[in-house]
Amino acid sequence: MGFRCGIVGLPNVGKSTLFNALTETQAAQAANYPFCTIEPNVGQVGVPDPRLDKLAEIAGSAKIIPTQLSFVDIAGLVRGASKGEGLGNQFLANIREVDAIVHVLRCFEDDDIQHVDNRVDPIADAETVETELLLADLESLEKRVPAAQKRATGGDKEAKIAASVLGQALELLQNGKPARLTEPKDDEEARLFGQAQLLTAKPVLYVCNVEEDAAAEGNAHSARVFEKAKAEGANAVIVSAAIEAELIGMESADRLDFLAEMGLSETGLSRIIRSGYDLLHLITFFTVGPKEARAWTVHHGAKAPEAAGEIHSDMQRGFIRAETIAYDDFVSLGGESAAKDAGKLRQEGKDYVVKDGDVLHFKFNV
């Protein structure tokens, strides 16, 4: 399944440079002026997972297929976007289509790169974008909630539920808080809340774009962003888009040496993916055989039939059972046959909750 992250931020904070680096393409033109990215560019990247490589090595798999992650580089936002200023309408429409927002914030000083407000203040930048999203949601709910309340008085049960949960979101927005702090009391409220597609309901990952020398430990600017993220219950990571750009085209061994010289043990892509998985409560399971070793993604708490459905809808429809081996058992025992002989291959039914790292083989009949 993977997930779709919209990269947003003010003009000239480095988001298109980061997009190019992360997807190892030059699909997004990175230039020093606003609205450089007019149409959202979408980049597909394989999610790096050393566990997949290990499983393929043990099983002698001919192919390795990682799960996919989509990055969407969305046009830069300016004040007034909620009212259609600049590329506002397009910006807001593109954000509605993503699962999470990767909010790139400028945390570096560079007199050669113009800032839209002629200053470096990542907190102010974040608030500019958040305010526009909040205003767009506020305008939407100020119409929806009274309409739902009116239908509720006429006996519409679903409208009554919608009026309750969206009314809670409206109150948060009116107090300057994001809709993601809304707490649906049951599955039905959660469903109707999700259908509202509120921009401020989407989970946010703050990416602090720092200069190369600060890539390992961050700087004073990024420290402020981490404080903000902690206060909001959000996630934040430190990345140097300049370093990520330099990694493009390097061989794996050269990358590791270069990262080590910079005091880093992994790429910015790996940090973003790990934080994104945590943000969206995602886990990975594997299918392994001589033809291929493949990674798949499901939400935390997914049951075995749902995981089977990620491979093919027929598997979910005709699900019988899942032959399951924990990753650690598969590796320590040296493969499926040895795990089976050791009694570590389990037969799990429809109620089995998939665990991160499970190696699964599904039995089904349609």
N, C-alpha and C positions, 0 to 999 in steps of 0.2 A: 504494500500500500504506500509506504513512504508518506511524505507530507509536503504541502505546498506553502512555501514561505514568501511573503511579499517583502522585498527590501525597500524600505522607505526612509525618508530623511529630507532635510532641507537641501537646496542646491549646493553643490561643491563641498559636501562633507566626506566624499569618497565612496559613495555607495555603488556607483557604476564601476569604479576601479575594483572594488571588492567583488562585485558580480563577475567581472571579467576574470579575476583571479580564481574565484571559487569554481567557476565552471570551465576554467582553462580555455576560454574563447575570447574573442574580441567582438562578440555580438553586440555589446552595448558600447557606443561611442563615448569615451571618457574625455570630456573637454571642459575647459575652464569658463563655463558660462551656464546660466540657468536653462532648464528645459532641454538639456542635451539629449535626454532620453524621452522621446515623444510617445512611442508605443511601448507597452511593457514587453521586455525581452524575457523569454523563459529559457532557463538552462537546466538540463537534467544531469545530475551527477550521481555516481555510484557511492553508496554509503560505505566508507572504509570500516572494516570489522576484522581484526586479526583472527577472530574465532573461525570465520568462514574459511580463511586460508588454511588453518590448521585442520579443519574437518576435511577439506578437499585433499590435503596431503595424505591423511590417514586412509581415506576411501579411494584414493587414486582417481579422483574425478577428472574427466577430460576438460570440463569447463567450470569456471567460477562465475556466478551471476549474483552480484550484490543487489540489495534492495535499492530503489531509486529515490532521490530527493529532488524536488523541483524548487528552484529559486526564480522568483519573478522580480525583475528590476522595474520598479514603478516610477513614473515621472515625478520629479521633484515638486514638493508642495510649497506654497507661499501662503501668507495670511490672506484670509478671505476665501479659501478653497471651499468652505462649507456653503458659500454663497455663489460659487461658480467662478471665482477669480482665478486667473492664470489657467492652469489645466485642472482646476478643482473638481469639476464634475467627473472627468475621466479618472482622476486620481481616486476619488471616493468609490467609483464603480469597480475599479480594479482591486481595491482593498477588500471589497465584499466577497471576492472570489477566492481568497486565500484562507488557509487554516490558521496561520499565525503571522504576526508582524515582526520582522527583524528590523529594528529601528537603529539605523546607523547614526552615530553622533560624533561630531568632530571633536577630538580630544588632542589635537596637535596644533602647534603654532607654525605658521608658514606665511610670511609676508607676500610670497609670490602667488598664493592661491586666495582669490577673493572670497570673502564670506558675504552672504546676502545682506547681513546686518552690520558688516564691518567690525565684528568682534568674535572672540572664541569663548563661548559659554554654552556647553552641552546641555545644561539644565534648562536654560532659556529656550534652546532649540527644541528640546523634547516637549516642553510646554506649548510651544507654538504649534507643533503637529498635533499634540493631544487635544488642544483647544478646538482645532478645526474638526477633529473627529467627534469630539463631545458635542459641539454645536450642531453637527449634522444629525447625530442621534437624537438630540433634544428636539430638533424640528420635527423629526419623524414621529417620536413618541407623543409629542404634544397634539398630534392629530390622531394617532392610533388609540391612545388610552381613553379619551372621551368617547370615541366611537365604540370601543369595546364595552365601556361602562353602560352606554345606551342600549346596546344589544343585550347585555346581561340583565338589565331591568325588564327586558321582554322575555326572560326565561331561557336565554341561550346559555347552556352550561359551559361550553368551551369558551365563550366570550367572557364569562365570569372568571374563569381560571386565567385567561389572558390578561384581563383587567387587573387582577391581583399581582401577577408576577411582573408585568410590564409597568404597572404602577410603582412597584418597588424600584425598578430600574430608573423610571422617570424621576423619582425623588432623589436618587443618587446623583443623577446628571444635574439636577437643579442645584445640588450642593457642590458641584464641581468635581464629582468623583466618577470614575469609569463604570460602565454597566457591568463589567466583569465581576464586580463585587456583589452583584445580585445573588441571592441564595434561594434557588427554587426548592420548594419543600417536598416535591415528589417528581416522578418521571414525567408526568403529564405537563407540569409547569416547566420542567427542563426542556421538553419538546417544543412547547409554544415559545419559550424564550429563545431557543435556537433558531426557530423559524423567523424571528424578527430580524435576524442578520445585522445586529447592531455592531457598529465598527469598534466601539470601545469594549465590546464583550470579548474580542479576540485576544488570546494570550500574546504577551509582548516579550521579546528578547532584545535587550539593549546591547548593541555592539559598539564598544568604545574604540574608535579608530585612532590609534596613537602613532607617534613617530617610531622609527625602527629601534632606537635605543631604549624605548619604554615598553617594548613588546612583551618582555618577560614579567615585569612587575607593575606596569602601569605608571601613571603619573598623577598629579594633583587633580587634573580634570576628570580622569577615569575614577578616581576615588570618590568624587562627588556623585558620579553616576551610580556606583555600587551602593552608596548610601540611599539614593533614591529608590533603586530597585529593591533593596532590603525592606524599606518602609512600605512598599507597595506589594510585597510578596512576589515580585517579578524576578526574572533572571537577567544576568549581565555577563558579558565576556569581554576580554581584551584581545584585540586583533590589530595588527599593522597591515593595512591593505598594501602598503609598499613592499613589505616582505613577501606577502602572498603573491604579488605580481612577479617578484623575482624568482619564485619557485616554479613558475610556468616553464615547462620544457625540460626541467632538470630530471636526471635519472634518480631512482629511489635512493640509492646510496649517497648521491651528491646532496639530495634534499636533507637527509638525516645529518650529514656533516655540516651543512649550511645552518640548519636549525640549531644544532649543538653550539655552533659559534655564536649564535644570537642568544644563547641561554634558554632555548626552547626544546621541548621534547616531542611536540606534535604541531601540526599545522593549524591555522585558524579555522579551516574547514572542519577538522575533527572536533574542535572546541564548540563550534556553532552547532554541529550535528548533535553532540552529546547533550548540550543545553536544550536544544530543540526537542529532542526525544523526552527529556525530563519535563519540559514545559507542556507537551501534549500528552504525556502519560502513555508513551509508546514502548513496545517491547519487540524483540526480534526472535523469530523461530527459524529453524533450518530444515531443509530437505536435502538429503545426501545420498548419492549413488555413483556408480561408475561413469555415467554420462555427464552428470553435473552436480555441483554443490551450489545450493541457492539459498539466499536469505530472504525472509518475508517479514513484513511488519504488521502488527495488530495493536489495538489499544489494550492497555493494562486491564485485566479483568475479562478479556475475551475468552469465550469457551471454545472447545475443540471444533465444533461444526463451523463457527465463524472463521476460525483460522483456515479450515479446509476451503471455505468459500473464497479466500484470498487467492487460492490456486485456481479454482474453477467452481462456478456456481453449482454444477452437477455434483461435486464432491460434498457440498453443504447440503444439497437437497436429498442426496441418498446416503448421507453419513451413517456409518455403522460403528466404527471405533477408530481410535488413533493409537498406533504403536509408538510409544514414547520412550526416549532415552535422554536423560539429562546430559547437557554438554560435558560436564566434568567427568561423568561416567564413560561417555563415548571416547573421550581423549585418553583418560587414564588406563582404560582397558584395551584401547587400540582398535576400536571399530564396532560395528553392529553385531557381528557374530560373537565376538568375545563378550560384549555387553549382555547379549541374550543368554549365553552360557552361564554368565555370572548372576543371572536373575535380575538384571538391571533394565531389561526391556519390559515396560509395563503396558497393559491393555487398558486404555482409558475410554470412557463413554462420553455421552453428550454433555454431561455436567462438568467435565474436567475443565478447569481454568488453566489456560496455557501459561507457562512460566518462561521468563526470558532465557534464551539459550536452548530451549527444548529442541531436540532432533525428532521430527515427526514423520510418520508414514501413515497415510490415511487409507482405511478400507471403506469402500462405499459401493452402492448398488442403485442404479437408476433404470 
